[in-house]
Structure formats: structure tokens, C-alpha cells
């Protein structure tokens, strides 16, 4: 189940910034549902997608199974134009507009769902990064070709590209400068989080034993999912080239 807007965006943003999860509190949940039913909360388009059935038994490798589930979810998920508008509003790249993104995603087999919502003026930066996770995987094969020699990006794709393992899809539009501009804006936060985490570790501000939430709080403008990826990169014995 996917929504245009994230329920309880303020809480979601604080968790992405490293705050502990408050958990599910029934009184708060009931109050939120009442506001939703009164029309005081607008989540925009709500879509329900189902992936292909995946059989398993006692001999199934759970790691392989989890990757197949994630790939099935990514393949089935539709892309909301609200999420694309949020990206365009923050990307700072006039050559990249929503129409271009819609065409590029459809050309890559994705399904685009029209939304009436427009980005709010107070759209939080980490929430916008999270919304990219709904669609940026469509461009991972191109990222692997253009940026696969960057160890940080190669490691990220190795962990997260369940839909196109080892560039199983033919790449497209590599000569279009808009694709490179798009990938730069999608991938730079991954790189910058990696650099910041390694700088914090080098200064002794945090240790490798620190959890991702604590490191996110210790840094500046860090995004918890990318911090988790950075810690996995370091744990694998890799380093950002100087």
C-alpha cells in the first residue's frame, strides 16, 4: 500500500533524522483516524499493488526469498506524479521536469499514476529523499553503467538494486544529458552521507559500534537510511577513495 503523502509526516521526518520511533500509540492512532475521516488529512492517491506469488518451503534460502519479495514489490509499485513533483521542486535542475520523468519511467517499464497533489511549501528534505525510493530504482541500470566504478555507488546498488541485478535490463538514453543530470542528483546524497559518516568516525565523534540513529543525530543533515548504507560499506572493509 502506497500513499502520495506519508501519514504523520512530522514523526516520519524526525525518525529519518535519527529520533527514536515513538511506536504505535492507540490513542494517537485513533485521533489521527478521526481527523482522516473528517477530511482534515489529505494523503492524496492511495494505491494497492500486488506482486507475483513467490513459493517457498523448508529448503528456501531466506536471503534469496527476501530479495525476490523486494524485487516483486518494486516491479508492481506505481509511481505517483506527486513524488516526481516533489523531486523536481528540490532538484534545482530546470532541464528535468515531471513530463520528462514520466516518459523516462514508462520507457523503463514503470507505471505512472497521476496525482492532483502539489508539493507543500514546507516539504521536509528527508521526506523528499524517502519519496525518491518509490521510483529511483528505475534508473539503477544506467547508474551502474555510468557510476559503477564509484565504490560507494557500486556498493549501494549491490545492496538495493533487487529489480535489475547485474544490469539485467538494457540501458537507455545514456547520451541524453538529462539522464546524467538526474543520476547526479539522485546519487550525490548517497555519496555525501558516506563522506560525512566516515569523517565522524575519523574524528572519533562516533564509533563503528554506534547505531545508525545515533550517527545520524551526530552529523549534519544526515539521512538515516543512507547512514545505514554507509555503515555497511565501512563494515565491509571498504573506504571512500581520496
GIWO-V960503 format. One record per residue. N is the residue number from 0. RES is the residue in three letters. OMEGA is omega in radians with two decimals (none if undefined). D_LAST is the distance of its C-alpha to the last C-alpha in whole Angstrom. Layout:
# GIWO-V960503
n=N res=RES omega=OMEGA d_last=D_LAST
n=N res=RES omega=OMEGA d_last=D_LAST
This chain:
# GIWO-V960503
n=0 res=UNK omega=-3.14 d_last=42
n=1 res=UNK omega=3.12 d_last=40
n=2 res=UNK omega=2.97 d_last=41
n=3 res=UNK omega=-3.13 d_last=40
n=4 res=UNK omega=-3.12 d_last=39
n=5 res=UNK omega=3.04 d_last=38
n=6 res=UNK omega=3.14 d_last=41
n=7 res=UNK omega=-3.04 d_last=40
n=8 res=UNK omega=-3.11 d_last=37
n=9 res=UNK omega=3.11 d_last=37
n=10 res=UNK omega=3.13 d_last=37
n=11 res=UNK omega=-3.14 d_last=34
n=12 res=UNK omega=-3.14 d_last=32
n=13 res=UNK omega=3.09 d_last=32
n=14 res=UNK omega=3.09 d_last=31
n=15 res=UNK omega=3.11 d_last=28
n=16 res=UNK omega=3.06 d_last=27
n=17 res=UNK omega=3.11 d_last=28
n=18 res=UNK omega=3.10 d_last=31
n=19 res=UNK omega=3.11 d_last=34
n=20 res=UNK omega=3.13 d_last=36
n=21 res=UNK omega=-3.09 d_last=39
n=22 res=UNK omega=-3.14 d_last=41
n=23 res=UNK omega=3.08 d_last=44
n=24 res=UNK omega=-2.99 d_last=46
n=25 res=UNK omega=-3.13 d_last=50
n=26 res=UNK omega=3.12 d_last=51
n=27 res=UNK omega=3.13 d_last=48
n=28 res=UNK omega=3.14 d_last=48
n=29 res=UNK omega=3.11 d_last=52
n=30 res=UNK omega=3.12 d_last=51
n=31 res=UNK omega=3.13 d_last=48
n=32 res=UNK omega=3.10 d_last=51
n=33 res=UNK omega=3.12 d_last=54
n=34 res=UNK omega=3.11 d_last=51
n=35 res=UNK omega=-3.12 d_last=50
n=36 res=UNK omega=3.11 d_last=54
n=37 res=UNK omega=3.13 d_last=55
n=38 res=UNK omega=-3.13 d_last=53
n=39 res=UNK omega=3.12 d_last=51
n=40 res=UNK omega=-3.13 d_last=47
n=41 res=UNK omega=3.13 d_last=46
n=42 res=UNK omega=-3.13 d_last=44
n=43 res=UNK omega=-3.13 d_last=44
n=44 res=UNK omega=3.07 d_last=45
n=45 res=UNK omega=-3.12 d_last=45
n=46 res=UNK omega=3.09 d_last=44
n=47 res=UNK omega=-3.10 d_last=45
n=48 res=UNK omega=3.10 d_last=43
n=49 res=UNK omega=3.08 d_last=44
n=50 res=UNK omega=3.09 d_last=42
n=51 res=UNK omega=3.07 d_last=44
n=52 res=UNK omega=-3.13 d_last=45
n=53 res=UNK omega=-3.14 d_last=43
n=54 res=UNK omega=3.03 d_last=46
n=55 res=UNK omega=3.11 d_last=45
n=56 res=UNK omega=-3.08 d_last=47
n=57 res=UNK omega=-3.13 d_last=46
n=58 res=UNK omega=-3.06 d_last=44
n=59 res=UNK omega=3.03 d_last=42
n=60 res=UNK omega=-3.05 d_last=38
n=61 res=UNK omega=3.12 d_last=37
n=62 res=UNK omega=3.11 d_last=33
n=63 res=UNK omega=3.13 d_last=34
n=64 res=UNK omega=-3.12 d_last=37
n=65 res=UNK omega=3.10 d_last=35
n=66 res=UNK omega=3.12 d_last=32
n=67 res=UNK omega=3.11 d_last=36
n=68 res=UNK omega=3.13 d_last=37
n=69 res=UNK omega=3.12 d_last=34
n=70 res=UNK omega=3.13 d_last=34
n=71 res=UNK omega=3.11 d_last=37
n=72 res=UNK omega=-3.13 d_last=37
n=73 res=UNK omega=-3.13 d_last=34
n=74 res=UNK omega=-3.06 d_last=37
n=75 res=UNK omega=-3.00 d_last=39
n=76 res=UNK omega=3.01 d_last=38
n=77 res=UNK omega=-3.12 d_last=39
n=78 res=UNK omega=-3.13 d_last=37
n=79 res=UNK omega=3.07 d_last=38
n=80 res=UNK omega=3.04 d_last=38
n=81 res=UNK omega=3.14 d_last=38
n=82 res=UNK omega=3.12 d_last=34
n=83 res=UNK omega=3.09 d_last=34
n=84 res=UNK omega=3.10 d_last=35
n=85 res=UNK omega=3.13 d_last=33
n=86 res=UNK omega=-3.11 d_last=30
n=87 res=UNK omega=-3.11 d_last=31
n=88 res=UNK omega=-3.10 d_last=32
n=89 res=UNK omega=-2.96 d_last=29
n=90 res=UNK omega=-3.10 d_last=27
n=91 res=UNK omega=-3.13 d_last=27
n=92 res=UNK omega=-3.06 d_last=28
n=93 res=UNK omega=-3.14 d_last=31
n=94 res=UNK omega=-3.14 d_last=31
n=95 res=UNK omega=3.09 d_last=31
n=96 res=UNK omega=-3.05 d_last=34
n=97 res=UNK omega=3.13 d_last=36
n=98 res=UNK omega=3.11 d_last=38
n=99 res=UNK omega=-3.13 d_last=35
n=100 res=UNK omega=3.11 d_last=33
n=101 res=UNK omega=3.13 d_last=37
n=102 res=UNK omega=-3.10 d_last=37
n=103 res=UNK omega=-3.14 d_last=34
n=104 res=UNK omega=3.10 d_last=34
n=105 res=UNK omega=3.10 d_last=38
n=106 res=UNK omega=-3.12 d_last=37
n=107 res=UNK omega=3.06 d_last=35
n=108 res=UNK omega=-3.14 d_last=37
n=109 res=UNK omega=3.13 d_last=37
n=110 res=UNK omega=-3.10 d_last=40
n=111 res=UNK omega=-3.12 d_last=40
n=112 res=UNK omega=-3.12 d_last=42
n=113 res=UNK omega=3.09 d_last=43
n=114 res=UNK omega=3.12 d_last=43
n=115 res=UNK omega=-3.04 d_last=45
n=116 res=UNK omega=3.02 d_last=43
n=117 res=UNK omega=-3.12 d_last=41
n=118 res=UNK omega=3.07 d_last=38
n=119 res=UNK omega=3.13 d_last=39
n=120 res=UNK omega=-3.09 d_last=38
n=121 res=UNK omega=3.12 d_last=36
n=122 res=UNK omega=-3.10 d_last=34
n=123 res=UNK omega=-3.02 d_last=31
n=124 res=UNK omega=-3.11 d_last=28
n=125 res=UNK omega=3.07 d_last=27
n=126 res=UNK omega=3.11 d_last=30
n=127 res=UNK omega=3.07 d_last=29
n=128 res=UNK omega=3.14 d_last=26
n=129 res=UNK omega=-3.14 d_last=28
n=130 res=UNK omega=3.08 d_last=31
n=131 res=UNK omega=3.14 d_last=28
n=132 res=UNK omega=3.11 d_last=28
n=133 res=UNK omega=-3.01 d_last=32
n=134 res=UNK omega=-3.01 d_last=31
n=135 res=UNK omega=3.13 d_last=27
n=136 res=UNK omega=3.12 d_last=28
n=137 res=UNK omega=-3.09 d_last=30
n=138 res=UNK omega=-3.13 d_last=27
n=139 res=UNK omega=3.11 d_last=25
n=140 res=UNK omega=3.09 d_last=26
n=141 res=UNK omega=3.10 d_last=25
n=142 res=UNK omega=-3.13 d_last=21
n=143 res=UNK omega=-3.13 d_last=21
n=144 res=UNK omega=-3.04 d_last=22
n=145 res=UNK omega=-3.02 d_last=20
n=146 res=UNK omega=-3.07 d_last=16
n=147 res=UNK omega=3.11 d_last=17
n=148 res=UNK omega=3.03 d_last=14
n=149 res=UNK omega=-3.03 d_last=12
n=150 res=UNK omega=3.13 d_last=12
n=151 res=UNK omega=-3.13 d_last=12
n=152 res=UNK omega=3.12 d_last=15
n=153 res=UNK omega=3.12 d_last=16
n=154 res=UNK omega=3.13 d_last=17
n=155 res=UNK omega=-3.13 d_last=19
n=156 res=UNK omega=3.11 d_last=21
n=157 res=UNK omega=-3.11 d_last=22
n=158 res=UNK omega=-2.92 d_last=23
n=159 res=UNK omega=-3.12 d_last=25
n=160 res=UNK omega=3.13 d_last=26
n=161 res=UNK omega=-3.05 d_last=29
n=162 res=UNK omega=-3.09 d_last=31
n=163 res=UNK omega=-3.14 d_last=29
n=164 res=UNK omega=3.10 d_last=28
n=165 res=UNK omega=3.06 d_last=27
n=166 res=UNK omega=-3.12 d_last=27
n=167 res=UNK omega=3.09 d_last=31
n=168 res=UNK omega=3.09 d_last=32
n=169 res=UNK omega=-3.14 d_last=32
n=170 res=UNK omega=-3.05 d_last=29
n=171 res=UNK omega=2.90 d_last=31
n=172 res=UNK omega=-3.13 d_last=30
n=173 res=UNK omega=3.13 d_last=27
n=174 res=UNK omega=3.11 d_last=28
n=175 res=UNK omega=-3.10 d_last=29
n=176 res=UNK omega=3.11 d_last=27
n=177 res=UNK omega=3.11 d_last=28
n=178 res=UNK omega=3.12 d_last=26
n=179 res=UNK omega=3.11 d_last=23
n=180 res=UNK omega=3.11 d_last=23
n=181 res=UNK omega=-3.11 d_last=25
n=182 res=UNK omega=3.10 d_last=22
n=183 res=UNK omega=-3.10 d_last=19
n=184 res=UNK omega=3.09 d_last=21
n=185 res=UNK omega=-2.99 d_last=22
n=186 res=UNK omega=-3.08 d_last=18
n=187 res=UNK omega=3.09 d_last=16
n=188 res=UNK omega=3.08 d_last=18
n=189 res=UNK omega=3.13 d_last=16
n=190 res=UNK omega=-3.06 d_last=13
n=191 res=UNK omega=3.06 d_last=13
n=192 res=UNK omega=3.11 d_last=15
n=193 res=UNK omega=3.14 d_last=13
n=194 res=UNK omega=-3.11 d_last=10
n=195 res=UNK omega=3.13 d_last=13
n=196 res=UNK omega=-3.14 d_last=15
n=197 res=UNK omega=3.07 d_last=12
n=198 res=UNK omega=3.10 d_last=12
n=199 res=UNK omega=3.11 d_last=16
n=200 res=UNK omega=-3.11 d_last=16
n=201 res=UNK omega=-3.14 d_last=14
n=202 res=UNK omega=-3.08 d_last=16
n=203 res=UNK omega=3.12 d_last=19
n=204 res=UNK omega=3.06 d_last=20
n=205 res=UNK omega=3.07 d_last=21
n=206 res=UNK omega=3.13 d_last=21
n=207 res=UNK omega=3.12 d_last=20
n=208 res=UNK omega=3.11 d_last=24
n=209 res=UNK omega=3.11 d_last=24
n=210 res=UNK omega=-3.04 d_last=25
n=211 res=UNK omega=-3.12 d_last=24
n=212 res=UNK omega=-3.13 d_last=26
n=213 res=UNK omega=3.13 d_last=26
n=214 res=UNK omega=3.11 d_last=22
n=215 res=UNK omega=3.13 d_last=23
n=216 res=UNK omega=-3.09 d_last=25
n=217 res=UNK omega=-3.09 d_last=23
n=218 res=UNK omega=-3.14 d_last=20
n=219 res=UNK omega=3.10 d_last=21
n=220 res=UNK omega=3.09 d_last=22
n=221 res=UNK omega=-3.09 d_last=21
n=222 res=UNK omega=-2.93 d_last=23
n=223 res=UNK omega=3.12 d_last=24
n=224 res=UNK omega=3.11 d_last=24
n=225 res=UNK omega=3.04 d_last=20
n=226 res=UNK omega=3.09 d_last=19
n=227 res=UNK omega=3.10 d_last=21
n=228 res=UNK omega=3.13 d_last=19
n=229 res=UNK omega=3.11 d_last=16
n=230 res=UNK omega=3.09 d_last=18
n=231 res=UNK omega=3.10 d_last=19
n=232 res=UNK omega=3.13 d_last=15
n=233 res=UNK omega=-3.14 d_last=15
n=234 res=UNK omega=3.10 d_last=18
n=235 res=UNK omega=3.12 d_last=18
n=236 res=UNK omega=-3.13 d_last=15
n=237 res=UNK omega=3.12 d_last=12
n=238 res=UNK omega=3.04 d_last=9
n=239 res=UNK omega=3.12 d_last=6
n=240 res=UNK omega=-3.14 d_last=4
n=241 res=UNK omega=none d_last=0
